[in-house]
Amino acid sequence: MKKELGFIGLGKMGSQMVMNLLDKKYNVVVYNRSSEPVKNLTRKGAVSSDSIEDLVSILNSKPKVIWIMVTAGGAVDDMIRKLLPHLKPGDIIIDGGNSYYKKSNKRYLNLKKKGINFIDCGVSGGITGARNGACMMVGGDKTTFRKVENLFKSMCVKDGYAYMGYAGAGHFVKGIHNAVEYGMLGALNEGMEAIKSMEKTYKTDLSEVAKVYNNGSIIEGRLTNWLYTSFKKPNYLSETSCVVPYGETEKEMKEIERNFKMPVLRAARLMRVNSRKGTICGKFISAVRHEFGGHKRGKNKNNS
């Protein structure tokens, strides 16, 4: 298939994904509600478009492939609704956002009636992954997946993508991935707060703890690396709030809790909720989330 696609949604992740694709010599036609990200990427080699209709008309490949990277929920349905009048049977829509998997399945079924192929793709790796090689979990018809498999291969690290199954499977596996991430971040925050509470007793340097956890320990990984990085930035942690801002995945996590036995997820999600009530400090969650995804980390008002 021709190395060409339309890309809608040029936020923190979307812009970096487009840059990644441009490195791989893809012809990327971009659109965004605000024009500044379009201008920035056009200077890097992307093709600008002024509207959804304009984006689709510029694409020459058959089938046409459009990647949507917008906020989960109504924004996805709204974008699909705007795209539909300009697509032809066989064209492919890929939703790369944090959509709830049951909604992805419904979107697939509704679009199939119109002859449009729909792929749900969970994307992980944060902003640096989006730019340099991400991890992707893909759901939908396997034949459609095969048609665009080279696209996923181009955007991911080696062995960083796979077909997960029928429509909805990509976002389902990504949702469970997010649940695991909640648990891991919650445990990391809980542990660091426990050590912090004994600072005066043991005179422990938390930055040294983060360094050692991140080098050779059994919990070494990307999250501990981002944690250690946050310690190395002057005033970064002192300026980070105990409050973990509400994120778009929290609603999905509540749904997953209802459908599966996941007590660790529930405890980790409530840790974030309670940080907003002032009963617990989620400083290290906020710090790491900002590091990998550019998420808000608030202002230091009530840090413990």
RAVEN-V45383 format. One record per residue. N is the residue number from 1. BURIAL is b if it has 16 or more other ideal C-beta (glycine too) atoms within 10 Angstrom, else e. Layout:
BEGIN
n->N burial->BURIAL
n->N burial->BURIAL
END
This chain:
BEGIN
n->1 burial->e
n->2 burial->e
n->3 burial->e
n->4 burial->b
n->5 burial->b
n->6 burial->b
n->7 burial->b
n->8 burial->b
n->9 burial->b
n->10 burial->b
n->11 burial->b
n->12 burial->e
n->13 burial->b
n->14 burial->b
n->15 burial->b
n->16 burial->b
n->17 burial->b
n->18 burial->b
n->19 burial->b
n->20 burial->b
n->21 burial->b
n->22 burial->b
n->23 burial->e
n->24 burial->e
n->25 burial->e
n->26 burial->b
n->27 burial->b
n->28 burial->b
n->29 burial->b
n->30 burial->b
n->31 burial->b
n->32 burial->b
n->33 burial->e
n->34 burial->e
n->35 burial->e
n->36 burial->e
n->37 burial->b
n->38 burial->b
n->39 burial->e
n->40 burial->b
n->41 burial->b
n->42 burial->e
n->43 burial->e
n->44 burial->e
n->45 burial->e
n->46 burial->b
n->47 burial->b
n->48 burial->b
n->49 burial->b
n->50 burial->e
n->51 burial->e
n->52 burial->b
n->53 burial->e
n->54 burial->e
n->55 burial->b
n->56 burial->b
n->57 burial->e
n->58 burial->b
n->59 burial->b
n->60 burial->e
n->61 burial->e
n->62 burial->e
n->63 burial->b
n->64 burial->b
n->65 burial->b
n->66 burial->b
n->67 burial->b
n->68 burial->b
n->69 burial->b
n->70 burial->b
n->71 burial->e
n->72 burial->b
n->73 burial->b
n->74 burial->e
n->75 burial->e
n->76 burial->b
n->77 burial->e
n->78 burial->e
n->79 burial->b
n->80 burial->b
n->81 burial->e
n->82 burial->e
n->83 burial->b
n->84 burial->e
n->85 burial->e
n->86 burial->b
n->87 burial->b
n->88 burial->e
n->89 burial->e
n->90 burial->e
n->91 burial->b
n->92 burial->b
n->93 burial->b
n->94 burial->b
n->95 burial->b
n->96 burial->b
n->97 burial->b
n->98 burial->b
n->99 burial->b
n->100 burial->b
n->101 burial->b
n->102 burial->e
n->103 burial->b
n->104 burial->b
n->105 burial->b
n->106 burial->e
n->107 burial->b
n->108 burial->b
n->109 burial->e
n->110 burial->e
n->111 burial->b
n->112 burial->e
n->113 burial->e
n->114 burial->e
n->115 burial->e
n->116 burial->b
n->117 burial->b
n->118 burial->b
n->119 burial->b
n->120 burial->b
n->121 burial->b
n->122 burial->b
n->123 burial->b
n->124 burial->b
n->125 burial->b
n->126 burial->b
n->127 burial->b
n->128 burial->e
n->129 burial->b
n->130 burial->b
n->131 burial->b
n->132 burial->e
n->133 burial->e
n->134 burial->b
n->135 burial->b
n->136 burial->b
n->137 burial->b
n->138 burial->b
n->139 burial->b
n->140 burial->b
n->141 burial->b
n->142 burial->e
n->143 burial->e
n->144 burial->b
n->145 burial->b
n->146 burial->e
n->147 burial->b
n->148 burial->b
n->149 burial->e
n->150 burial->e
n->151 burial->b
n->152 burial->b
n->153 burial->e
n->154 burial->b
n->155 burial->b
n->156 burial->b
n->157 burial->e
n->158 burial->e
n->159 burial->e
n->160 burial->b
n->161 burial->b
n->162 burial->e
n->163 burial->b
n->164 burial->b
n->165 burial->e
n->166 burial->e
n->167 burial->b
n->168 burial->b
n->169 burial->b
n->170 burial->b
n->171 burial->b
n->172 burial->b
n->173 burial->b
n->174 burial->b
n->175 burial->b
n->176 burial->b
n->177 burial->e
n->178 burial->b
n->179 burial->b
n->180 burial->e
n->181 burial->b
n->182 burial->b
n->183 burial->b
n->184 burial->b
n->185 burial->b
n->186 burial->b
n->187 burial->b
n->188 burial->b
n->189 burial->b
n->190 burial->b
n->191 burial->e
n->192 burial->b
n->193 burial->b
n->194 burial->e
n->195 burial->e
n->196 burial->b
n->197 burial->e
n->198 burial->e
n->199 burial->e
n->200 burial->e
n->201 burial->e
n->202 burial->e
n->203 burial->e
n->204 burial->e
n->205 burial->e
n->206 burial->b
n->207 burial->e
n->208 burial->e
n->209 burial->b
n->210 burial->b
n->211 burial->e
n->212 burial->e
n->213 burial->b
n->214 burial->b
n->215 burial->e
n->216 burial->e
n->217 burial->e
n->218 burial->e
n->219 burial->e
n->220 burial->e
n->221 burial->e
n->222 burial->b
n->223 burial->b
n->224 burial->b
n->225 burial->b
n->226 burial->b
n->227 burial->b
n->228 burial->b
n->229 burial->b
n->230 burial->b
n->231 burial->b
n->232 burial->e
n->233 burial->e
n->234 burial->e
n->235 burial->e
n->236 burial->e
n->237 burial->b
n->238 burial->e
n->239 burial->e
n->240 burial->b
n->241 burial->b
n->242 burial->b
n->243 burial->b
n->244 burial->b
n->245 burial->b
n->246 burial->e
n->247 burial->b
n->248 burial->e
n->249 burial->b
n->250 burial->e
n->251 burial->e
n->252 burial->b
n->253 burial->b
n->254 burial->e
n->255 burial->e
n->256 burial->b
n->257 burial->b
n->258 burial->e
n->259 burial->e
n->260 burial->e
n->261 burial->e
n->262 burial->b
n->263 burial->e
n->264 burial->e
n->265 burial->b
n->266 burial->b
n->267 burial->e
n->268 burial->b
n->269 burial->b
n->270 burial->e
n->271 burial->b
n->272 burial->b
n->273 burial->e
n->274 burial->e
n->275 burial->b
n->276 burial->b
n->277 burial->e
n->278 burial->e
n->279 burial->e
n->280 burial->b
n->281 burial->b
n->282 burial->b
n->283 burial->b
n->284 burial->b
n->285 burial->b
n->286 burial->b
n->287 burial->b
n->288 burial->b
n->289 burial->b
n->290 burial->b
n->291 burial->b
n->292 burial->b
n->293 burial->b
n->294 burial->e
n->295 burial->b
n->296 burial->e
n->297 burial->b
n->298 burial->b
n->299 burial->e
n->300 burial->e
n->301 burial->e
n->302 burial->e
n->303 burial->e
n->304 burial->e
END
